[in-house]
């Protein structure tokens, strides 16, 4: 009777080990010179799903830049669990390879709304590279607005000019839905916030946005 129970457990262990080895092999294949082989490996890993996530996260720190890049994109295609995938993708935003940092940002956009809370937290990261890419990704995701807009408006006063530039771009990408929040910022007592809000409204470029800028300037002139 004992052997009857042990044998299925033994088979299960073999099967689990076999899948783990298969996943590792597929992650290594992401670095293949042939684009078709890389695509086949990525598709197979997406099909495996969440069970491939740990190996792909490990792939983000591989010496082979192709494996790092493909691991990032494949994780964004799997999407779940976001609690594991999104923080891992945010770490990619400090990769020494600029191309991989770009892929990390696009991958976060591909995850979509589940990435938003993590990206908002990333707006206060120590690394400016993380903050600016997080702002860019939030602008591209664009929802939920009631969460994204206050976070972006607050980041208009980031100490790094390049971060502020990307925040302005994100708000301009959101466009008309951002105008009301930017008008409020345009009337802030904080001169830096007013200046960046004006830039964003100018980039949005709608009649309402241009009127808000004109009204604000008229108000200053009338004082």
C-alpha positions as CSV (number, residue, x, y, z in Angstrom):
1,X,0.0,0.0,0.0
2,X,2.9,2.3,0.8
3,X,4.4,1.8,-2.6
4,X,1.1,2.5,-4.2
5,X,1.1,6.1,-2.8
6,X,4.8,6.7,-3.3
7,X,4.9,5.9,-7.0
8,X,2.4,8.7,-8.1
9,X,4.3,11.2,-5.9
10,X,7.6,10.1,-7.6
11,X,6.0,10.6,-11.0
12,X,4.8,14.0,-10.0
13,X,8.3,15.0,-8.9
14,X,9.7,13.9,-12.2
15,X,7.1,15.8,-14.1
16,X,7.6,19.0,-12.1
17,X,11.4,18.7,-12.5
18,X,10.9,18.2,-16.2
19,X,8.8,21.3,-16.6
20,X,11.3,23.4,-14.6
21,X,14.1,22.2,-16.9
22,X,11.9,22.9,-20.0
23,X,11.2,26.5,-18.7
24,X,14.9,27.1,-18.1
25,X,15.7,25.8,-21.6
26,X,13.1,28.1,-23.1
27,X,14.4,31.2,-21.2
28,X,17.9,30.4,-22.6
29,X,16.4,30.1,-26.0
30,X,15.3,33.7,-25.7
31,X,18.9,34.6,-26.4
32,X,19.1,32.6,-29.6
33,X,20.5,34.4,-32.7
34,X,17.6,33.4,-34.8
35,X,14.5,35.7,-34.3
36,X,12.2,32.8,-35.1
37,X,13.7,30.7,-32.3
38,X,13.4,33.6,-29.8
39,X,9.7,34.1,-30.8
40,X,9.0,30.4,-30.5
41,X,10.5,30.3,-27.0
42,X,8.5,33.4,-25.9
43,X,5.2,32.0,-27.2
44,X,5.9,28.7,-25.4
45,X,6.6,30.5,-22.1
46,X,3.4,32.6,-22.5
47,X,1.5,29.4,-23.0
48,X,3.1,28.0,-19.8
49,X,2.0,31.1,-18.0
50,X,2.6,32.1,-14.3
51,X,4.7,29.0,-13.7
52,X,7.3,30.5,-16.0
53,X,7.4,33.8,-14.1
54,X,10.2,33.0,-11.7
55,X,12.6,31.9,-14.4
56,X,11.8,34.9,-16.5
57,X,12.4,37.2,-13.6
58,X,15.8,35.5,-13.2
59,X,16.3,36.1,-17.0
60,X,16.0,39.9,-16.4
61,X,19.5,39.8,-14.8
62,X,21.1,37.5,-17.4
63,X,24.4,38.6,-18.9
64,X,22.9,38.1,-22.4
65,X,21.1,41.4,-23.2
66,X,18.8,39.6,-25.6
67,X,17.6,37.3,-22.8
68,X,16.9,40.3,-20.6
69,X,15.0,42.1,-23.3
70,X,12.9,39.1,-24.3
71,X,12.3,38.1,-20.6
72,X,10.8,41.6,-20.0
73,X,8.5,41.5,-22.9
74,X,7.4,37.9,-22.2
75,X,6.6,38.7,-18.6
76,X,4.3,41.5,-19.9
77,X,2.5,39.1,-22.1
78,X,1.9,36.7,-19.2
79,X,0.7,39.6,-17.1
80,X,-0.2,37.7,-13.9
81,X,0.6,37.7,-11.1
82,X,1.0,41.5,-11.3
83,X,2.4,41.5,-7.8
84,X,5.5,39.7,-9.0
85,X,5.7,40.8,-12.6
86,X,5.3,44.6,-12.3
87,X,8.0,45.2,-9.7
88,X,10.4,43.1,-11.7
89,X,9.7,45.1,-14.8
90,X,10.1,48.3,-12.9
91,X,13.6,47.1,-12.0
92,X,14.4,46.8,-15.7
93,X,14.1,50.6,-16.0
94,X,17.6,50.9,-14.5
95,X,19.2,48.3,-16.9
96,X,22.5,49.5,-18.2
97,X,21.3,49.0,-21.8
98,X,19.1,51.9,-22.9
99,X,17.2,49.7,-25.4
100,X,16.2,47.3,-22.6
101,X,15.0,50.2,-20.5
102,X,12.8,51.3,-23.4
103,X,11.5,47.7,-23.7
104,X,10.8,47.7,-19.9
105,X,8.7,50.8,-20.2
106,X,6.7,49.5,-23.2
107,X,6.3,46.2,-21.3
108,X,4.8,48.0,-18.3
109,X,2.4,49.7,-20.7
110,X,1.5,46.3,-22.1
111,X,0.6,45.1,-18.6
112,X,-1.8,48.0,-18.4
113,X,-4.1,49.1,-15.5
114,X,-2.7,46.4,-13.0
115,X,0.6,48.2,-13.3
116,X,-0.7,51.6,-12.3
117,X,-0.3,51.4,-8.5
118,X,3.3,50.2,-8.8
119,X,4.1,52.9,-11.4
120,X,2.7,55.6,-9.2
121,X,4.9,54.4,-6.4
122,X,7.8,54.5,-8.9
123,X,7.3,58.2,-9.4
124,X,9.1,58.7,-6.1
125,X,11.9,56.3,-6.7
126,X,15.5,57.4,-6.1
127,X,16.5,56.8,-9.7
128,X,15.4,59.5,-12.1
129,X,15.4,56.9,-14.9
130,X,12.7,55.0,-13.1
131,X,10.7,58.1,-12.4
132,X,10.7,59.4,-16.0
133,X,9.9,56.0,-17.5
134,X,7.1,55.5,-14.9
135,X,5.6,58.8,-15.9
136,X,5.8,57.9,-19.6
137,X,4.1,54.6,-19.0
138,X,1.3,56.1,-17.0
139,X,0.5,58.6,-19.8
140,X,0.3,55.7,-22.3
141,X,-1.9,53.6,-20.0
142,X,-4.1,56.6,-19.2
143,X,-6.5,54.9,-16.7
144,X,-7.9,55.2,-14.1
145,X,-7.7,58.9,-14.5
146,X,-8.7,59.7,-10.9
147,X,-5.6,57.8,-9.8
148,X,-3.1,58.8,-12.5
149,X,-3.8,62.5,-12.8
150,X,-3.1,63.6,-9.2
151,X,0.1,61.5,-9.2
152,X,1.4,63.1,-12.5
153,X,0.4,66.6,-11.4
154,X,2.4,66.2,-8.2
155,X,5.4,65.0,-10.2
156,X,5.4,68.2,-12.3
157,X,7.8,69.6,-9.6
158,X,10.2,66.7,-9.7
159,X,13.8,68.0,-9.1
160,X,15.0,66.5,-12.5
161,X,14.1,68.4,-15.6
162,X,14.0,65.3,-17.7
163,X,11.4,63.7,-15.4
164,X,9.3,66.9,-15.6
165,X,9.5,66.8,-19.4
166,X,8.2,63.2,-19.5
167,X,5.4,64.1,-17.0
168,X,4.4,67.0,-19.3
169,X,4.4,64.6,-22.2
170,X,2.3,62.0,-20.3
171,X,-0.3,64.7,-19.5
172,X,-0.4,65.9,-23.1
173,X,-0.9,62.2,-24.1
174,X,-3.9,62.0,-21.8
175,X,-5.1,65.2,-23.4
176,X,-8.5,66.8,-22.7
177,X,-9.3,64.7,-19.6
178,X,-6.2,66.3,-18.0
179,X,-7.2,69.9,-18.6
180,X,-9.3,70.5,-15.5
181,X,-6.5,69.2,-13.2
182,X,-3.9,71.3,-15.0
183,X,-6.1,74.4,-14.7
184,X,-6.1,73.9,-10.9
185,X,-2.3,73.5,-11.0
186,X,-2.0,76.6,-13.2
187,X,-3.5,78.6,-10.3
188,X,-1.3,77.1,-7.6
189,X,0.8,79.3,-5.4
190,X,3.8,77.2,-6.4
191,X,5.5,79.0,-9.3
192,X,7.3,75.9,-10.5
193,X,4.0,73.9,-10.6
194,X,2.3,76.8,-12.5
195,X,5.1,77.0,-15.1
196,X,5.0,73.2,-15.8
197,X,1.2,73.2,-15.9
198,X,1.3,75.9,-18.5
199,X,3.7,73.8,-20.6
200,X,1.4,70.8,-20.4
201,X,-1.7,72.9,-21.3
202,X,0.2,74.4,-24.2
203,X,1.1,70.8,-25.4
204,X,-2.5,69.6,-24.9
205,X,-3.4,72.5,-27.2
206,X,-7.2,72.4,-27.1
207,X,-9.2,75.7,-27.1
208,X,-10.0,75.2,-23.4
209,X,-6.3,74.7,-22.5
210,X,-5.2,77.8,-24.5
211,X,-8.0,79.9,-22.9
212,X,-6.9,78.8,-19.4
213,X,-3.3,79.9,-20.2
214,X,-4.6,83.3,-21.5
215,X,-6.9,83.8,-18.5
216,X,-4.0,83.0,-16.1
217,X,-1.7,85.5,-17.8
218,X,-4.5,88.1,-17.8
219,X,-5.0,87.5,-14.1
220,X,-1.3,88.2,-13.4
221,X,-1.3,91.3,-15.5
222,X,-4.4,92.7,-13.7
223,X,-2.8,92.3,-10.3
